[in-house]
Amino acid sequence: MKSKVGIIVIFSLLILSCAAPYNRNFPLIEKGMTVSEVTTLIGKPISAESGPDDSKILYYRLASSLLDTDGSDTREYFVVSLEGKVIGYGERKDSITVMREARQFTAAWNAAKLMAPKSQ
Protein backbone atom coordinates (compact mmCIF):
# COMPACT_ATOMS: atom_id res chain seq x y z
CA MET A 1 0.00 0.00 0.00
CA LYS A 2 2.83 2.40 0.89
CA SER A 3 4.49 1.75 -2.46
CA LYS A 4 1.27 2.66 -4.31
CA VAL A 5 1.01 5.94 -2.38
CA GLY A 6 4.67 6.67 -3.11
CA ILE A 7 4.17 6.02 -6.82
CA ILE A 8 1.11 8.29 -6.89
CA VAL A 9 3.01 11.07 -5.10
CA ILE A 10 5.97 10.81 -7.49
CA PHE A 11 3.68 10.74 -10.53
CA SER A 12 1.77 13.78 -9.25
CA LEU A 13 4.99 15.72 -8.69
CA LEU A 14 6.16 14.89 -12.21
CA ILE A 15 2.91 16.15 -13.70
CA LEU A 16 2.98 19.34 -11.64
CA SER A 17 6.60 20.04 -12.55
CA CYS A 18 5.64 20.09 -16.25
CA ALA A 19 2.99 22.74 -15.78
CA ALA A 20 3.60 26.42 -16.42
CA PRO A 21 3.94 28.52 -13.28
CA TYR A 22 0.65 29.83 -11.92
CA ASN A 23 0.68 33.58 -11.68
CA ARG A 24 -2.20 35.96 -11.21
CA ASN A 25 0.05 39.04 -11.07
CA PHE A 26 0.22 39.76 -14.80
CA PRO A 27 -2.70 42.25 -14.61
CA LEU A 28 -0.65 44.25 -12.08
CA ILE A 29 1.91 45.23 -14.73
CA GLU A 30 1.79 48.90 -15.71
CA LYS A 31 3.53 51.02 -18.31
CA GLY A 32 6.54 52.74 -16.82
CA MET A 33 7.51 49.85 -14.52
CA THR A 34 11.10 48.67 -14.73
CA VAL A 35 11.94 45.26 -16.16
CA SER A 36 13.28 44.37 -12.72
CA GLU A 37 9.88 45.14 -11.17
CA VAL A 38 8.16 42.96 -13.78
CA THR A 39 10.57 40.09 -13.10
CA THR A 40 9.91 40.40 -9.37
CA LEU A 41 6.16 40.41 -10.03
CA ILE A 42 5.81 37.51 -12.50
CA GLY A 43 9.21 35.81 -12.69
CA LYS A 44 11.74 35.26 -15.44
CA PRO A 45 10.56 35.15 -19.06
CA ILE A 46 10.70 31.93 -21.07
CA SER A 47 12.36 33.82 -23.92
CA ALA A 48 13.28 37.30 -25.09
CA GLU A 49 14.13 39.03 -28.34
CA SER A 50 15.14 42.42 -29.63
CA GLY A 51 12.38 44.61 -31.01
CA PRO A 52 12.34 47.80 -33.05
CA ASP A 53 14.24 50.89 -31.83
CA ASP A 54 16.36 48.89 -29.35
CA SER A 55 13.29 47.67 -27.47
CA LYS A 56 13.20 44.25 -25.81
CA ILE A 57 10.30 41.82 -25.93
CA LEU A 58 9.97 39.36 -23.06
CA TYR A 59 7.74 36.30 -23.44
CA TYR A 60 5.98 34.49 -20.59
CA ARG A 61 3.92 31.31 -20.40
CA LEU A 62 1.71 31.34 -17.32
CA ALA A 63 -1.04 29.07 -16.07
CA SER A 64 -4.28 30.87 -15.35
CA SER A 65 -5.35 28.24 -12.82
CA LEU A 66 -3.66 26.33 -10.01
CA LEU A 67 -5.30 23.22 -11.43
CA ASP A 68 -3.58 23.54 -14.80
CA THR A 69 -1.35 20.47 -14.71
CA ASP A 70 -1.56 19.57 -18.38
CA GLY A 71 -1.00 22.95 -20.03
CA SER A 72 -4.55 23.23 -21.33
CA ASP A 73 -5.17 26.44 -19.38
CA THR A 74 -1.81 28.06 -20.11
CA ARG A 75 -1.65 31.48 -21.69
CA GLU A 76 1.25 33.28 -23.34
CA TYR A 77 2.03 36.91 -22.62
CA PHE A 78 4.52 39.53 -23.75
CA VAL A 79 6.11 42.58 -22.15
CA VAL A 80 7.80 45.21 -24.34
CA SER A 81 10.41 47.47 -22.75
CA LEU A 82 12.49 50.38 -23.96
CA GLU A 83 15.46 51.62 -21.97
CA GLY A 84 14.48 49.29 -19.12
CA LYS A 85 10.89 50.60 -18.78
CA VAL A 86 7.68 48.83 -19.81
CA ILE A 87 6.04 50.45 -22.84
CA GLY A 88 3.53 47.69 -23.66
CA TYR A 89 2.24 44.30 -22.55
CA GLY A 90 -0.58 41.85 -23.21
CA GLU A 91 -1.63 38.35 -24.11
CA ARG A 92 -0.11 36.86 -27.25
CA LYS A 93 -2.67 36.11 -29.93
CA ASP A 94 -0.53 35.55 -33.01
CA SER A 95 -1.36 32.56 -35.22
CA ILE A 96 1.44 30.35 -33.86
CA THR A 97 0.26 30.87 -30.28
CA VAL A 98 -3.37 30.21 -31.20
CA MET A 99 -2.40 26.96 -32.96
CA ARG A 100 -0.31 25.86 -29.95
CA GLU A 101 -3.27 26.53 -27.64
CA ALA A 102 -5.52 24.46 -29.92
CA ARG A 103 -3.05 21.55 -29.82
CA GLN A 104 -2.85 21.79 -26.01
CA PHE A 105 -6.64 21.76 -25.72
CA THR A 106 -6.94 18.78 -28.08
CA ALA A 107 -4.29 16.84 -26.15
CA ALA A 108 -6.00 17.56 -22.83
CA TRP A 109 -9.40 16.59 -24.24
CA ASN A 110 -8.02 13.32 -25.65
CA ALA A 111 -6.34 12.52 -22.33
CA ALA A 112 -9.62 13.15 -20.48
CA LYS A 113 -11.45 10.82 -22.88
CA LEU A 114 -8.88 8.08 -22.21
CA MET A 115 -9.42 8.37 -18.46
CA ALA A 116 -13.22 8.28 -18.70
CA PRO A 117 -14.84 4.96 -17.80
CA LYS A 118 -15.88 3.03 -20.86
CA SER A 119 -19.54 2.12 -21.19
CA GLN A 120 -20.38 -1.42 -22.20
C-alpha positions in Angstrom: 0.0 0.0 0.0 2.8 2.4 0.9 4.5 1.8 -2.5 1.3 2.7 -4.3 1.0 5.9 -2.4 4.7 6.7 -3.1 4.2 6.0 -6.8 1.1 8.3 -6.9 3.0 11.1 -5.1 6.0 10.8 -7.5 3.7 10.7 -10.5 1.8 13.8 -9.2 5.0 15.7 -8.7 6.2 14.9 -12.2 2.9 16.2 -13.7 3.0 19.3 -11.6 6.6 20.0 -12.5 5.6 20.1 -16.3 3.0 22.7 -15.8 3.6 26.4 -16.4 3.9 28.5 -13.3 0.7 29.8 -11.9 0.7 33.6 -11.7 -2.2 36.0 -11.2 0.0 39.0 -11.1 0.2 39.8 -14.8 -2.7 42.3 -14.6 -0.6 44.3 -12.1 1.9 45.2 -14.7 1.8 48.9 -15.7 3.5 51.0 -18.3 6.5 52.7 -16.8 7.5 49.8 -14.5 11.1 48.7 -14.7 11.9 45.3 -16.2 13.3 44.4 -12.7 9.9 45.1 -11.2 8.2 43.0 -13.8 10.6 40.1 -13.1 9.9 40.4 -9.4 6.2 40.4 -10.0 5.8 37.5 -12.5 9.2 35.8 -12.7 11.7 35.3 -15.4 10.6 35.1 -19.1 10.7 31.9 -21.1 12.4 33.8 -23.9 13.3 37.3 -25.1 14.1 39.0 -28.3 15.1 42.4 -29.6 12.4 44.6 -31.0 12.3 47.8 -33.0 14.2 50.9 -31.8 16.4 48.9 -29.3 13.3 47.7 -27.5 13.2 44.3 -25.8 10.3 41.8 -25.9 10.0 39.4 -23.1 7.7 36.3 -23.4 6.0 34.5 -20.6 3.9 31.3 -20.4 1.7 31.3 -17.3 -1.0 29.1 -16.1 -4.3 30.9 -15.4 -5.3 28.2 -12.8 -3.7 26.3 -10.0 -5.3 23.2 -11.4 -3.6 23.5 -14.8 -1.4 20.5 -14.7 -1.6 19.6 -18.4 -1.0 23.0 -20.0 -4.6 23.2 -21.3 -5.2 26.4 -19.4 -1.8 28.1 -20.1 -1.6 31.5 -21.7 1.3 33.3 -23.3 2.0 36.9 -22.6 4.5 39.5 -23.8 6.1 42.6 -22.1 7.8 45.2 -24.3 10.4 47.5 -22.8 12.5 50.4 -24.0 15.5 51.6 -22.0 14.5 49.3 -19.1 10.9 50.6 -18.8 7.7 48.8 -19.8 6.0 50.4 -22.8 3.5 47.7 -23.7 2.2 44.3 -22.6 -0.6 41.8 -23.2 -1.6 38.3 -24.1 -0.1 36.9 -27.2 -2.7 36.1 -29.9 -0.5 35.5 -33.0 -1.4 32.6 -35.2 1.4 30.3 -33.9 0.3 30.9 -30.3 -3.4 30.2 -31.2 -2.4 27.0 -33.0 -0.3 25.9 -30.0 -3.3 26.5 -27.6 -5.5 24.5 -29.9 -3.1 21.6 -29.8 -2.9 21.8 -26.0 -6.6 21.8 -25.7 -6.9 18.8 -28.1 -4.3 16.8 -26.2 -6.0 17.6 -22.8 -9.4 16.6 -24.2 -8.0 13.3 -25.7 -6.3 12.5 -22.3 -9.6 13.1 -20.5 -11.5 10.8 -22.9 -8.9 8.1 -22.2 -9.4 8.4 -18.5 -13.2 8.3 -18.7 -14.8 5.0 -17.8 -15.9 3.0 -20.9 -19.5 2.1 -21.2 -20.4 -1.4 -22.2 
